[in-house]
Amino acid sequence: MSLPSPVSSRKIPFPPQGDAVWPEFLLSLNHRLSPETRVREREPLAPRTTMRVGGPARIYAEPASVEDLRQLLREAGRCALPVLLLGRGSNLIIPDDGVDGLVISLGHESWREFSRQPDGRIWAGAGLRLKNLCGLATKAGLPGFEFLEGIPGSVGGALRMNAGAMGGWMFDVVDEVQLMTMQGEVRTMKRAEMHVDYRHCGELHEAIALGACLKRPAAGASADIRRQIDVYQKKRGESQPREPSAGCIFKNPPGGSAGKLIDETGLKGLRVGDAEVSAVHANFIVNRGRATCADIIGLVREVRARVQSARGVVLEPEVLLFGQEWRDVL
Ligand SMILES: Cc1cc2nc3c(=O)[nH]c(=O)nc-3n(C[C@H](O)[C@H](O)[C@H](O)COP(=O)(O)OP(=O)(O)OC[C@H]3O[C@@H](n4cnc5c(N)ncnc54)[C@H](O)[C@@H]3O)c2cc1C
């Protein structure tokens, strides 16, 4: 059976069976999952994101193992339910009426492994925070991951987005990725086989990253690594707002800077409801307290229109709209 698309940026079709499908799905999970796996109905998602807007997930699950993840996917497939992956929610905006699907988080501790392989490579579980990856690598005297330190995501989200900062990209340090297809098959792919681009990894549109084997780092001194991290932290501290946000809202256009275009168009401080173009960094939209997803979409629309009219450049969102396509709302 072909399964529904897993990933956030697709429009979610309402399950063809109607509302009855949800109890059927929950019932079908009985005795299939280990007691450590958490499954909840109507779980609020806003607190699970850095932007802090949006409604609940119809069903939210934190599988505790590969087998439980497989069972969730198989049953969701059988019931034709949409499946969405949530990392640390730092590159997402949740729609105000939530997500009518199964939202899976690899938040259980079993996905947070950091270990050194016998050949010197590092295994990083998809649920490991990038901050912890950097911290553990620093402690072990393993340089090369410093650029990831201030990115508030998980390894899984960073793989899907090919997250980058300070001149480095996630896939610069990846040797292979272990993933699960939506049919529940586990595969390992070499970095060279994967289609990776600016804020994009093609294979993870249709699959779930379970973790990655990171290239063998050179030996380094913890103090030097720490010093480099401090430099990056200072740079971020000076250039990024502190209010809730989802990071850079637009992708940089080829050869340009979205933040510079927005700033030069005079849009810092522009507001729709409680969503505001940050005065600190024009490519951040911040939540000034009670912003809604509708406020953010309205502001994205306004900024795009004004930059296009002033500078002739059409900005494309970098942040994802969970379960929807920007083109359907802009
Ligand atoms: C203050 C701030 C600063 C930021 N700075 C940067 C920066 O410098 N550089 C940068 O690149 N980004 C930055 N970001 C954006 C964000 O942190 C990154 O894109 C991060 O990699 C997203 O990880 P996440 O775990 O939060 O993923 P989420 O936001 O939860 O998800 C992002 C996408 O990944 C998918 N996904 C999540 N986990 C998996 C998985 N295991 N398998 C398959 N798909 C998965 C989701 O379905 C979604 O499509 C910043 C954000 C904030 C709030």
Ligand as a Chemical Component Dictionary entry (heavy atoms), coordinates in Angstrom:
data_LIG
# 
_chem_comp.id                   LIG 
_chem_comp.type                 NON-POLYMER 
_chem_comp.pdbx_formal_charge   0 
_chem_comp.three_letter_code    LIG 
# 
loop_
_chem_comp_atom.comp_id 
_chem_comp_atom.atom_id 
_chem_comp_atom.alt_atom_id 
_chem_comp_atom.type_symbol 
_chem_comp_atom.charge 
_chem_comp_atom.model_Cartn_x 
_chem_comp_atom.model_Cartn_y 
_chem_comp_atom.model_Cartn_z 
_chem_comp_atom.pdbx_ordinal 
LIG C1  C1  C 0 16.831 31.325 17.240 1  
LIG C2  C2  C 0 16.973 30.390 16.071 2  
LIG C3  C3  C 0 18.173 30.348 15.372 3  
LIG C4  C4  C 0 18.310 29.496 14.268 4  
LIG N1  N1  N 0 19.493 29.500 13.597 5  
LIG C5  C5  C 0 19.645 28.687 12.531 6  
LIG C6  C6  C 0 20.880 28.659 11.803 7  
LIG O1  O1  O 0 21.825 29.351 12.120 8  
LIG N2  N2  N 0 20.969 27.819 10.742 9  
LIG C7  C7  C 0 19.928 27.017 10.347 10 
LIG O2  O2  O 0 20.077 26.273 9.383  11 
LIG N3  N3  N 0 18.765 27.016 11.033 12 
LIG C8  C8  C 0 18.596 27.810 12.094 13 
LIG N4  N4  N 0 17.401 27.813 12.775 14 
LIG C9  C9  C 0 16.289 26.947 12.302 15 
LIG C10 C10 C 0 16.266 25.533 12.925 16 
LIG O3  O3  O 0 16.835 25.544 14.224 17 
LIG C11 C11 C 0 16.962 24.481 12.057 18 
LIG O4  O4  O 0 16.361 24.378 10.784 19 
LIG C12 C12 C 0 16.945 23.093 12.725 20 
LIG O5  O5  O 0 17.758 22.226 11.994 21 
LIG C13 C13 C 0 15.538 22.488 12.797 22 
LIG O6  O6  O 0 15.614 21.351 13.629 23 
LIG P1  P1  P 0 14.361 20.869 14.478 24 
LIG O7  O7  O 0 14.750 19.637 15.197 25 
LIG O8  O8  O 0 13.849 21.975 15.323 26 
LIG O9  O9  O 0 13.339 20.510 13.320 27 
LIG P2  P2  P 0 11.792 20.917 13.219 28 
LIG O10 O10 O 0 11.667 22.387 13.135 29 
LIG O11 O11 O 0 11.009 20.227 14.255 30 
LIG O12 O12 O 0 11.454 20.273 11.808 31 
LIG C14 C14 C 0 12.008 20.832 10.627 32 
LIG C15 C15 C 0 11.735 19.837 9.478  33 
LIG O13 O13 O 0 12.466 18.655 9.727  34 
LIG C16 C16 C 0 11.584 17.528 9.715  35 
LIG N5  N5  N 0 12.134 16.566 10.654 36 
LIG C17 C17 C 0 12.388 16.725 11.980 37 
LIG N6  N6  N 0 12.940 15.615 12.481 38 
LIG C18 C18 C 0 13.036 14.736 11.450 39 
LIG C19 C19 C 0 13.513 13.403 11.320 40 
LIG N7  N7  N 0 14.004 12.727 12.362 41 
LIG N8  N8  N 0 13.453 12.804 10.094 42 
LIG C20 C20 C 0 12.930 13.460 9.018  43 
LIG N9  N9  N 0 12.466 14.716 9.081  44 
LIG C21 C21 C 0 12.522 15.337 10.286 45 
LIG C22 C22 C 0 10.233 18.076 10.111 46 
LIG O14 O14 O 0 9.173  17.247 9.648  47 
LIG C23 C23 C 0 10.271 19.392 9.369  48 
LIG O15 O15 O 0 9.974  19.157 8.007  49 
LIG C24 C24 C 0 17.239 28.659 13.881 50 
LIG C25 C25 C 0 16.036 28.694 14.600 51 
LIG C26 C26 C 0 15.906 29.550 15.687 52 
LIG C27 C27 C 0 14.617 29.551 16.458 53 
# 
loop_
_chem_comp_bond.comp_id 
_chem_comp_bond.atom_id_1 
_chem_comp_bond.atom_id_2 
_chem_comp_bond.value_order 
_chem_comp_bond.pdbx_ordinal 
LIG C1  C2  SING 1  
LIG C2  C3  SING 2  
LIG C2  C26 DOUB 3  
LIG C3  C4  DOUB 4  
LIG C4  N1  SING 5  
LIG C4  C24 SING 6  
LIG N1  C5  DOUB 7  
LIG C5  C6  SING 8  
LIG C5  C8  SING 9  
LIG C6  O1  DOUB 10 
LIG C6  N2  SING 11 
LIG N2  C7  SING 12 
LIG C7  O2  DOUB 13 
LIG C7  N3  SING 14 
LIG N3  C8  DOUB 15 
LIG C8  N4  SING 16 
LIG N4  C9  SING 17 
LIG N4  C24 SING 18 
LIG C9  C10 SING 19 
LIG C10 O3  SING 20 
LIG C10 C11 SING 21 
LIG C11 O4  SING 22 
LIG C11 C12 SING 23 
LIG C12 O5  SING 24 
LIG C12 C13 SING 25 
LIG C13 O6  SING 26 
LIG O6  P1  SING 27 
LIG P1  O7  DOUB 28 
LIG P1  O8  SING 29 
LIG P1  O9  SING 30 
LIG O9  P2  SING 31 
LIG P2  O10 DOUB 32 
LIG P2  O11 SING 33 
LIG P2  O12 SING 34 
LIG O12 C14 SING 35 
LIG C14 C15 SING 36 
LIG C15 O13 SING 37 
LIG C15 C23 SING 38 
LIG O13 C16 SING 39 
LIG C16 N5  SING 40 
LIG C16 C22 SING 41 
LIG N5  C17 SING 42 
LIG N5  C21 SING 43 
LIG C17 N6  DOUB 44 
LIG N6  C18 SING 45 
LIG C18 C19 SING 46 
LIG C18 C21 DOUB 47 
LIG C19 N7  SING 48 
LIG C19 N8  DOUB 49 
LIG N8  C20 SING 50 
LIG C20 N9  DOUB 51 
LIG N9  C21 SING 52 
LIG C22 O14 SING 53 
LIG C22 C23 SING 54 
LIG C23 O15 SING 55 
LIG C24 C25 DOUB 56 
LIG C25 C26 SING 57 
LIG C26 C27 SING 58 
# 
